[in-house]
Structure formats: structure tokens, C-alpha cells
């Protein structure tokens, strides 16, 4: 960041300005936003057209969540110094962020959920981990709603015989002294359902990972 003040500062003022800019940047780095905001205000009072002050003003506004105002501050810094690469980069980042927010809002208002499939901010590892918790969750995370619901329903159907596989023998064993009947061993369908359910977990995790945009999968 370089300065382009509207009125030259004296050597003493430049020294004070530099120290204050460093303190403001440090406060912002430590997330002391109130301190940083006060520092920026003083910097702008000293030199309203300083690109250092304007860029720091944008940084503070961005940290406070005021994206539109932060973009305006970066734009002001670029107008004061067109060659300011830092301000140009930050301005472009916020422009993209605002465009994405507008895009998402318009899609939601239009009910166009297809546009959220393969959202670029989704993590491949996060998608796979969700599918390991329960089949289909990773696909829902990626935005593939149809496959996610289908996998979740299949897992629920397989859960029933799998639960009976373990619960039924225990119940039969508990009741056998009363009924004088031997406890029945687990059935074939229960074991088959268990194998299918484990395979469904693995497939769901693998497919969610591969389909995530961050893994280079489909978008």
C-alpha cells in the first residue's frame, strides 16, 4: 500500500500517520475491530485520499461484514491510485462475492435449486464424511438431491432387517426360558441386508467424494 494524500503531510505527520497505520493493521489482524475502526477514522481525517487509509478502511468494513461499503472503499483507493494491486485484488474479490450472493438470492427466489448443484465451496472430504454418517448425506451436501434422497431411503429400508438381525435373537434368547423354544439364529436376509448396507455406505462416500467440485468431479 502506498500513499497518495490530497495534501502533503509534514515529516512529523507522516511519522505519526505511519505508526497509526501499523497499529490499525495490527488491531485488524488481532480482530480488534473497534480499535481498527477508530484508527481508520483518524487516518482518514489526517489524509482523506491516502490509499493506505482507504484500503485499511475497506479491510475494516470487510471484517465487519459490510461488503458493499468495503468494495466502495477499495474502489475509492483505486481511483486515488490506479496502480494499487492490493486494492484492485480486494475489489475484485468482493465484486465476485456480491455477484455470487445476488446469483444465489435470485436462484432461491426463483425456486431453481438445480443451480446449487456442485456448489464450488463444498469440500470433497466433507461430502464423504457426511455419507459415512449416513448414506445420501454427502450427496445432499453436494446438491444432488435426487440421488441423496434415493440413497437415504435405500439405507432406511436396509436398516430394518439389519436391526432384526441383532435384536430378534436377543429377544428370542430372553424369551426362550419362558417359551421353552430355542433361540433362532440370524436369518439369511438379515446378513444380506447388512452386507448391502455396508456397501451402500462405501458407495455413497465414494460417489460424494468424486462428485464434489473440489475433487475435480462433476459440477
N, C-alpha and C positions, 0 to 999 in steps of 0.2 A: 504494500500500500504506500502510495506517495501522496504528497500534499499539493493542492492547487488552491490555496486560500484566495479569497476575493481581495483581501487587504494584507500586505506583508506583516508578519509578526516580528517583533524585535527579537534579538538573540535570547533575551531573558524569557520572553513569552514562548519562544519556540522550545526552550528547555522545559518550561512548565507544561506546555502542550504535549511534549513527548512523554514526560513522566506520567501525565494524566492518561494518555492513550494506552500506555503499558499497563497501568493499574486497572483501566477499564477492561482491556483484553483479558487480564488475569482474572478479574471478577467474573467475566463471562465464562471463562474456562472452568472456574470453580462453581458455576451455576448460581452465583450471587447476582441474580438479575436486577434486584433493586439497586445495588451498588453500581452495576454496569450501566443501568439506565440513567442514574444521576451523573455518572462520569460522561456519558454521551451528551447529555444536555449541556454540561459545562463546555465540552469540546465544541459543540455547535455554536454556543454563544461566543466562544473565542474566535472561531473561524468557520462560518456557516457553509462555505464552499470547499472545505477541506475534504478530499476524498477519503482520508483516514477516518475522519469523524462520520462522514456519510456511510461509509462501509460498515463501521462499527455500529452505527445506528441501525442499519439493516440487519446485522448479526443479532442485536438485542431484540429487535422486533420479531425476527425469525424464531429465536429461542422462546419468546413469549407467545408464539403461535399466531401472530398477526402476519400471515403470509402476504396478503395484498400490500400492506404498508411496507413490509420488508422489501418486496420487489420494487416498489416505488422509490425507496431509499437507494437501492442498488442502481436503479435507472438514473437517479439524480447524480450518483457518483460517476456513472459512465458519461453523463453529459458534461460533468466537470472535467473528467479525464478519460477520453475515449479509449486510451491505450491501457486502462486498468484491467488486466487479465483476471484478477481475483473477482472483482465486482461483476465482470462480464460472465464468468462461470457461475457465480451465485445467482445472478439474474436469470440465466438460462435454466438452472435447476428449479427455481421457483416457478418460472413460466411453465415448465413441464408439469410440475406438481399441481399447479392451478388448473391446467388443461386436463390432467387426469381426474382431478376432483370433479370438474364440470362434466367430463365424459361419464364418470360413474353415476353422478346425480341424474343426468339425463337418461341413462340406461335404466336406473331404478324407477324413475317416474314413468318410463315407457313400458315397464314390466319386461324388459328384454334381458332375462337372466343368462341367455346364451353368451352375451358379450363378456360375462365374467369368467367364462371357462378358461382355464390355463392362465389365471392372473399372474403377471410376471413377478410379483413379490412373494409368491408361495415357495417355500423351501421343500426340496425333494425329501430331505431327511424327516422333516415334519410330517409330510404326507405319509411316508412309510410307517412312522411311529404311530400315527393315528390308526392306520389299518391293522397294526399289531394289537392295538387295544380292542378293536372290533372291526371285522371286515366291512368295507364300504365307507368308513370314516375318512380314509385318505382320499378316496375319490370325491367325496363331498367337499373336502378341503380344497381339492384342485378345481372344483367347479363342475365335475362330471356327475351331475345329479342323478341321471337315469341309471348309470352303472352303479353308483353308490347305493341307491335305494335297492336295486336288484340284489347286490351282494349282501346287504344288511338283512333283507328278507330271507335269502337263502340260509344265512347263518342262523337266524332265529328258528327256522324250520328244522335245521340240523341239531339245534340245541336241545330240542325236546327228547329225541331218542338218546342223545348223549347223557342228559340228566338221568333218564330212566336206567341207563347202563349202570350208573353208580348208586342211584337212590333205591331202585327196585330190589336189588339183592340185600341191601341193608335192612329194608323194611321186611322182606321175606324172612331174613335171619332173625329179626326181632320178634316176628310173629310165629316162627316155627315151633317154639316150645308150647305155644297155646294151641296151634292147629295140628301139631304132630306131623307137619309136612316138611320135607327137606327144602332148604333154600334153593331157588332156581338160579343157575349160572347166568351170566350176562348173555344176551341174545346176539345173533349174528348181525342184525340190523343196527344194534347199538354200537358195535365195534366198527361197522362200516361207516356209520354216521360220524364217529369220532375221527376216522381217517379222512373223510371228506371235509370235515370242519377244519382240521389242521391244514389240509391242502388249500382250503378257501382262504385261511389266514395268510398263508405264504403267497398265494396268487395275488390277493388284494394288496399286500405290502409291496410286492414286486411291481405290479401294474401301477400303483400310486407313485412309486419312486420314478419309474420310467416315463410316466406321463407328465411329471412335473416339469414346467418350463425351465427351472434352474438346473435340471439334469440334462437339458437338451432334448426333452421329449416333445410331445405334441403341444400345440398352442391352441 
